[in-house]
């Protein structure tokens, strides 16, 4: 992993950190027609966010400890 964070990944992780987001909301909000711009998938691959199933809510995307660390390291927390 590089020493500098990708600004869009950082923005995405910060957005999710405000509250776990429903999977459908993530797809709708961060969709793109560009196959090279896969922000939320990049964040998941890097371990900053994870898919979780929550009772009564369903599938959500939530920030991991690694994502929290990324935010702190970059002055976002």
GUTIRO-501797 format. One line per 4 residues: number of its first residue (from 0); their letters; for each residue x negated, y, z negated of C-alpha. Coordinates in pm, whole numbers, plus 50000, padded with zeros to 5 digits. Layout:
! GUTIRO-501797
NUM	a	X:Y:Z ~ ...;
END
This chain:
! GUTIRO-501797
0	xxxx	50000:50000:50000 ~ 49871:50347:50082 ~ 49795:50601:49811 ~ 50052:50846:49950;
4	xxxx	50419:50758:49958 ~ 50623:50777:50277 ~ 50840:51087:50215 ~ 51160:50928:50349;
8	xxxx	51111:50613:50138 ~ 51050:50837:49838 ~ 51369:51034:49913 ~ 51565:50710:49946;
12	xxxx	51435:50564:49618 ~ 51514:50892:49441 ~ 51868:50888:49585 ~ 51926:50531:49464;
16	xxxx	51775:50612:49123 ~ 52059:50854:49049 ~ 52295:50555:49033 ~ 52301:50205:49183;
20	xxxx	52459:50231:49525 ~ 52704:49990:49684 ~ 52546:49802:49971 ~ 52809:49940:50211;
24	xxxx	52730:50297:50099 ~ 52358:50241:50162 ~ 52425:50105:50509 ~ 52663:50389:50594;
28	xxxx	52444:50666:50454 ~ 52104:50547:50574 ~ 52198:50392:50906 ~ 51993:50479:51211;
32	xxxx	51990:50396:51577 ~ 51610:50391:51576 ~ 51473:50040:51510 ~ 51147:50192:51386;
36	xxxx	51319:50395:51114 ~ 51413:50134:50855 ~ 51386:50337:50537 ~ 51591:50128:50299;
40	xxxx	51447:49802:50431 ~ 51096:49944:50388 ~ 51179:50040:50028 ~ 51313:49689:49960;
44	xxxx	51011:49522:50125 ~ 50778:49731:49908 ~ 50969:49630:49594 ~ 51107:49977:49513;
48	xxxx	51474:49873:49535 ~ 51652:49540:49512 ~ 51991:49394:49592 ~ 52190:49292:49284;
52	xxxx	52538:49154:49234 ~ 52720:49327:48950 ~ 53043:49193:48800 ~ 53340:49399:48905;
56	xxxx	53132:49600:49151 ~ 52980:49353:49394 ~ 52657:49392:49584 ~ 52459:49704:49494;
60	xxxx	52114:49842:49568 ~ 51927:49947:49252 ~ 51582:50086:49177 ~ 51326:49840:49040;
64	xxxx	51049:49908:48789 ~ 50818:49956:49088 ~ 51055:50217:49226 ~ 51066:50399:48893;
68	xxxx	50685:50396:48887 ~ 50677:50535:49243 ~ 50905:50821:49141 ~ 50697:50905:48831;
72	xxxx	50370:50889:49026 ~ 50509:51133:49282 ~ 50660:51378:49031 ~ 51019:51281:49102;
76	x	51099:51165:48747;
END
